[in-house]
Amino acid sequence: DDPHSSVGSMYSLEYAMKMNLVRRRFKGGRVIATQPPMPFKCGGAPQKFIYLTEYEFRKMGIRDQVEQFTFYTPLHTMFGVKKYDRELRELVANKGIVPKYNHELIKVENDKNVAWFKHTQTGEVIADSYDLLNICPPQKPNAYTAAAPFSNAAGYVDVDMYTLQSKLFENIFAMGDACSTSNAKTAAAVFAQTPTVIENIRRRNKKEPLLPSFDGYASCPIFVGDGKLLLAEFIYGGVPKETFAHYLGMDQAAPRKSFYYLKRDVFPFAYWNIAPRGRWYGTSGIVPPTLKAVN
């Protein structure tokens, strides 16, 4: 909250606006971005910052003034899906970004510009100095859901991963950030889950067997700078399920300008103008999907 510090985040409008100011007044030094333990909203969000900042500093003509870009993550990979992890590892190497795997942020000394990290496997604690620090905060379910009798110990509505029906109360279904499914917490996941929930509420009311039709789909559009975007799409088990690879034969691990404009212009339009009317079905657009059992 200190307006004069060089620490910011992207998870509120206020902090995001502050981070833009911090970037504009940056003159050089060490840049650090952090990722918290899962789950958190949008699996690619923490690393988007460092790609876009590296690109912005090149446009500003101060890239050579950056001593080091460092990305700290508690994971042992850049991304949980192997196909995209390989591409992102190559990307950070080409951009001169240093990934620090298996490290979790535990403390920030704002007055000293020092961040402290704990190794998730060995327990070793290290300190790293910064001139610009972007923090992706740890995240948890809302207090009401966490305290409810239909939630698990982690605070999420405990549901069957395929039907999205509560394991404890048969008249309860859940989706999105509130439910216990292991897929990434994204808007794309909500659009994929909604038809399953609607269909299974209808089936329950008619006393028909539920349809296990949710396959764990989620999408993480990752801005990588240079006006390009990597469009990761995958289901349970980290298996890619790519919309444009299926229809157009495009390898979605390759960052593309077309994906950048899709995310910048098309997705927001659908989100604000079509989805609120219940007419947006994610990968099938405005066409209702044909559901089938996946388990």
C-alpha positions as CSV (number, residue, x, y, z in Angstrom):
1,D,0.0,0.0,0.0
2,D,3.0,2.3,0.2
3,P,2.7,4.6,-2.8
4,H,6.5,5.2,-2.8
5,S,7.6,1.6,-2.7
6,S,8.6,-0.4,-5.8
7,V,6.3,-3.3,-4.9
8,G,3.0,-3.9,-6.7
9,S,0.6,-6.5,-7.9
10,M,-2.1,-7.1,-10.6
11,Y,-4.9,-8.5,-8.5
12,S,-6.7,-5.3,-7.9
13,L,-7.3,-2.2,-10.0
14,E,-5.6,0.0,-7.4
15,Y,-2.4,-2.2,-7.3
16,A,-2.4,-2.6,-11.1
17,M,-2.5,1.2,-11.6
18,K,0.3,1.5,-9.0
19,M,2.4,-1.1,-10.9
20,N,2.1,0.9,-14.1
21,L,3.5,4.0,-12.3
22,V,6.3,1.9,-10.8
23,R,7.3,0.6,-14.2
24,R,7.3,4.1,-15.7
25,R,9.6,5.5,-13.1
26,F,11.9,2.5,-13.2
27,K,15.5,3.5,-14.1
28,G,17.3,0.2,-13.9
29,G,18.3,-2.7,-11.5
30,R,16.7,-6.0,-10.6
31,V,13.2,-7.0,-11.5
32,I,11.4,-9.9,-9.6
33,A,8.0,-11.5,-10.3
34,T,6.5,-14.1,-8.0
35,Q,4.0,-17.0,-8.3
36,P,2.2,-18.4,-5.3
37,P,1.3,-22.1,-4.6
38,M,-1.7,-23.4,-6.5
39,P,-4.6,-22.8,-6.7
40,F,-4.8,-19.2,-7.9
41,K,-6.8,-17.4,-10.6
42,C,-5.3,-17.9,-14.1
43,G,-2.3,-20.2,-14.2
44,G,-0.4,-17.9,-16.5
45,A,-1.1,-14.6,-14.9
46,P,2.1,-14.3,-12.7
47,Q,4.5,-14.8,-15.6
48,K,2.5,-12.6,-18.0
49,F,3.8,-9.6,-16.0
50,I,7.5,-10.4,-16.5
51,Y,7.1,-11.0,-20.3
52,L,5.1,-7.8,-20.8
53,T,7.5,-5.8,-18.6
54,E,10.5,-7.1,-20.5
55,Y,8.8,-6.0,-23.7
56,E,7.8,-2.6,-22.3
57,F,11.4,-1.9,-21.2
58,R,12.7,-2.7,-24.7
59,K,10.2,-0.2,-26.1
60,M,11.3,2.3,-23.5
61,G,14.9,1.8,-24.4
62,I,15.9,0.7,-20.9
63,R,16.2,-3.1,-21.3
64,D,20.0,-2.9,-21.0
65,Q,19.5,-1.1,-17.6
66,V,17.9,-4.2,-16.2
67,E,20.5,-6.2,-14.2
68,Q,18.3,-9.3,-14.1
69,F,14.7,-10.4,-14.6
70,T,13.9,-13.2,-12.1
71,F,10.7,-15.3,-11.9
72,Y,10.2,-17.2,-8.6
73,T,7.7,-20.1,-8.7
74,P,7.0,-22.9,-6.1
75,L,6.5,-25.3,-9.1
76,H,9.3,-27.2,-10.7
77,T,8.2,-26.1,-14.1
78,M,7.2,-22.9,-15.9
79,F,3.7,-24.5,-16.7
80,G,1.9,-27.6,-15.6
81,V,1.3,-28.9,-19.1
82,K,4.5,-30.3,-20.7
83,K,3.8,-29.1,-24.2
84,Y,3.5,-25.4,-23.0
85,D,6.3,-25.8,-20.4
86,R,8.8,-26.6,-23.1
87,E,7.9,-23.5,-25.1
88,L,7.9,-21.2,-22.1
89,R,11.3,-22.5,-20.9
90,E,12.7,-21.7,-24.3
91,L,11.0,-18.3,-24.2
92,V,12.5,-17.2,-20.9
93,A,15.9,-18.3,-22.0
94,N,15.6,-16.2,-25.2
95,K,14.4,-13.2,-23.3
96,G,17.1,-13.4,-20.6
97,I,14.7,-14.1,-17.8
98,V,16.0,-16.3,-15.0
99,P,13.4,-18.8,-13.6
100,K,13.9,-19.9,-10.0
101,Y,11.9,-23.1,-9.5
102,N,10.7,-24.6,-6.2
103,H,10.8,-21.2,-4.4
104,E,7.9,-19.6,-2.5
105,L,7.8,-15.9,-1.3
106,I,7.6,-15.8,2.5
107,K,8.5,-12.2,3.4
108,V,9.2,-8.7,1.9
109,E,11.4,-6.1,3.7
110,N,10.1,-3.0,1.9
111,D,12.5,-0.7,3.7
112,K,15.5,-2.7,2.4
113,N,14.1,-3.8,-1.0
114,V,14.7,-7.4,-0.1
115,A,12.4,-10.4,-0.7
116,W,12.8,-13.7,1.1
117,F,12.0,-17.1,-0.4
118,K,11.8,-20.6,0.9
119,H,12.8,-23.6,-1.1
120,T,9.7,-25.9,-1.2
121,Q,11.8,-29.1,-1.1
122,T,14.8,-28.4,1.1
123,G,13.4,-25.6,3.3
124,E,16.4,-23.4,2.6
125,V,15.6,-19.7,2.9
126,I,17.3,-17.2,0.6
127,A,17.1,-13.4,0.2
128,D,17.1,-11.5,-3.1
129,S,17.3,-7.8,-3.6
130,Y,14.9,-6.0,-6.0
131,D,14.3,-2.6,-7.6
132,L,10.9,-3.6,-8.9
133,L,8.9,-6.5,-7.4
134,N,5.5,-7.8,-8.7
135,I,3.7,-10.1,-6.2
136,C,1.0,-12.6,-7.1
137,P,-0.6,-13.1,-3.7
138,P,-1.6,-16.5,-2.2
139,Q,-5.3,-17.1,-2.8
140,K,-8.1,-18.9,-1.1
141,P,-11.9,-19.5,-1.2
142,N,-14.2,-16.9,0.2
143,A,-15.0,-17.2,3.9
144,Y,-18.7,-18.1,3.4
145,T,-18.0,-21.0,1.0
146,A,-15.1,-22.3,3.1
147,A,-17.3,-22.4,6.3
148,A,-20.2,-24.1,4.5
149,P,-21.1,-27.7,5.3
150,F,-20.8,-28.7,1.7
151,S,-17.1,-27.7,1.4
152,N,-14.0,-29.7,1.9
153,A,-11.1,-29.0,4.2
154,A,-9.5,-26.7,1.6
155,G,-12.6,-24.6,1.6
156,Y,-14.0,-25.5,-1.8
157,V,-17.4,-27.0,-2.6
158,D,-16.6,-30.7,-2.7
159,V,-17.9,-32.0,-6.1
160,D,-17.6,-34.9,-8.4
161,M,-15.0,-33.9,-10.9
162,Y,-17.1,-35.0,-13.9
163,T,-20.7,-34.3,-12.9
164,L,-20.0,-31.2,-10.7
165,Q,-22.6,-32.5,-8.2
166,S,-21.8,-32.1,-4.5
167,K,-20.4,-35.3,-2.9
168,L,-22.3,-34.5,0.3
169,F,-25.7,-32.9,-0.9
170,E,-27.2,-34.2,-4.1
171,N,-29.2,-31.0,-4.6
172,I,-26.1,-28.9,-4.8
173,F,-23.9,-28.3,-7.8
174,A,-20.9,-26.0,-8.1
175,M,-18.5,-24.5,-10.8
176,G,-15.9,-21.9,-11.2
177,D,-13.6,-20.7,-8.5
178,A,-15.9,-22.1,-5.8
179,C,-15.6,-25.8,-6.7
180,S,-13.0,-28.4,-5.8
181,T,-12.1,-29.5,-9.4
182,S,-8.4,-29.5,-10.1
183,N,-8.6,-27.5,-13.3
184,A,-7.2,-24.0,-13.5
185,K,-9.4,-21.3,-12.1
186,T,-10.3,-19.4,-15.3
187,A,-13.4,-17.9,-17.0
188,A,-12.9,-20.5,-19.8
189,A,-13.4,-23.2,-17.2
190,V,-16.6,-21.7,-16.1
191,F,-18.0,-21.5,-19.6
192,A,-17.0,-25.2,-20.1
193,Q,-18.6,-26.3,-16.8
194,T,-21.9,-24.4,-17.2
195,P,-23.5,-26.8,-19.7
196,T,-22.7,-29.8,-17.5
197,V,-24.2,-28.1,-14.5
198,I,-27.4,-27.1,-16.4
199,E,-27.8,-30.6,-17.9
200,N,-27.3,-32.4,-14.6
201,I,-29.8,-30.1,-12.8
202,R,-32.3,-30.9,-15.5
203,R,-31.5,-34.7,-15.2
204,R,-31.7,-34.7,-11.4
205,N,-35.1,-33.0,-11.5
206,K,-36.3,-35.7,-13.9
207,K,-34.7,-38.4,-11.7
208,E,-32.4,-39.4,-14.6
209,P,-28.8,-40.5,-14.2
210,L,-26.3,-37.6,-14.2
211,L,-24.0,-37.1,-17.2
212,P,-20.3,-37.1,-16.3
213,S,-19.4,-34.7,-19.1
214,F,-16.9,-32.1,-17.7
215,D,-13.4,-33.1,-18.8
216,G,-11.5,-30.5,-16.8
217,Y,-11.2,-28.0,-19.6
218,A,-9.4,-24.8,-18.9
219,S,-7.6,-22.2,-20.9
220,C,-4.7,-19.9,-20.1
221,P,-4.0,-17.2,-22.6
222,I,-0.4,-16.0,-21.9
223,F,0.8,-12.7,-23.2
224,V,4.5,-13.1,-24.0
225,G,5.3,-9.6,-25.4
226,D,6.0,-8.5,-28.9
227,G,2.2,-8.5,-29.6
228,K,2.0,-12.3,-29.3
229,L,0.1,-14.7,-27.1
230,L,0.4,-18.4,-26.3
231,L,-3.0,-19.9,-26.0
232,A,-2.8,-22.9,-23.7
233,E,-5.9,-25.2,-23.6
234,F,-6.0,-28.4,-21.7
235,I,-8.1,-30.9,-19.7
236,Y,-7.6,-33.1,-16.7
237,G,-4.2,-34.8,-16.5
238,G,-2.5,-31.9,-18.4
239,V,-3.6,-33.2,-21.7
240,P,-3.8,-30.4,-24.4
241,K,-7.2,-29.9,-26.0
242,E,-6.7,-27.1,-28.5
243,T,-9.5,-25.5,-30.3
244,F,-7.5,-24.1,-33.2
245,A,-5.3,-27.1,-33.6
246,H,-8.5,-29.2,-34.0
247,Y,-10.1,-26.9,-36.6
248,L,-7.1,-25.2,-38.3
249,G,-4.2,-27.4,-37.6
250,M,-2.4,-24.6,-35.6
251,D,0.2,-25.5,-33.0
252,Q,-1.0,-23.4,-30.0
253,A,2.3,-23.8,-28.2
254,A,3.7,-21.3,-30.6
255,P,2.9,-17.7,-29.6
256,R,1.0,-15.9,-32.3
257,K,-0.2,-12.4,-33.1
258,S,-3.6,-13.8,-34.1
259,F,-4.1,-15.2,-30.6
260,Y,-3.0,-11.8,-29.2
261,Y,-5.8,-10.0,-31.0
262,L,-8.3,-12.8,-30.2
263,K,-7.6,-12.3,-26.5
264,R,-7.4,-8.5,-26.7
265,D,-10.6,-7.9,-28.8
266,V,-12.8,-10.9,-29.2
267,F,-12.7,-12.5,-25.8
268,P,-13.6,-9.3,-23.9
269,F,-16.4,-8.6,-26.3
270,A,-17.9,-12.1,-25.7
271,Y,-17.3,-11.8,-21.9
272,W,-19.1,-8.4,-21.5
273,N,-21.8,-8.7,-24.3
274,I,-22.6,-12.3,-24.9
275,A,-21.8,-14.3,-21.8
276,P,-24.1,-12.2,-19.5
277,R,-27.0,-13.3,-21.7
278,G,-26.1,-16.9,-21.3
279,R,-25.2,-17.3,-25.0
280,W,-21.5,-17.9,-24.8
281,Y,-20.3,-21.5,-24.7
282,G,-16.6,-21.1,-24.7
283,T,-14.8,-23.2,-27.4
284,S,-18.1,-23.7,-29.3
285,G,-18.8,-19.9,-29.3
286,I,-22.5,-19.2,-29.5
287,V,-23.4,-22.8,-30.5
288,P,-24.6,-25.0,-27.6
289,P,-22.2,-27.9,-27.2
290,T,-23.2,-31.5,-27.6
291,L,-22.4,-33.1,-24.2
292,K,-21.1,-36.7,-23.9
293,A,-19.8,-38.8,-21.0
294,V,-16.0,-38.5,-20.5
295,N,-15.8,-41.0,-17.7
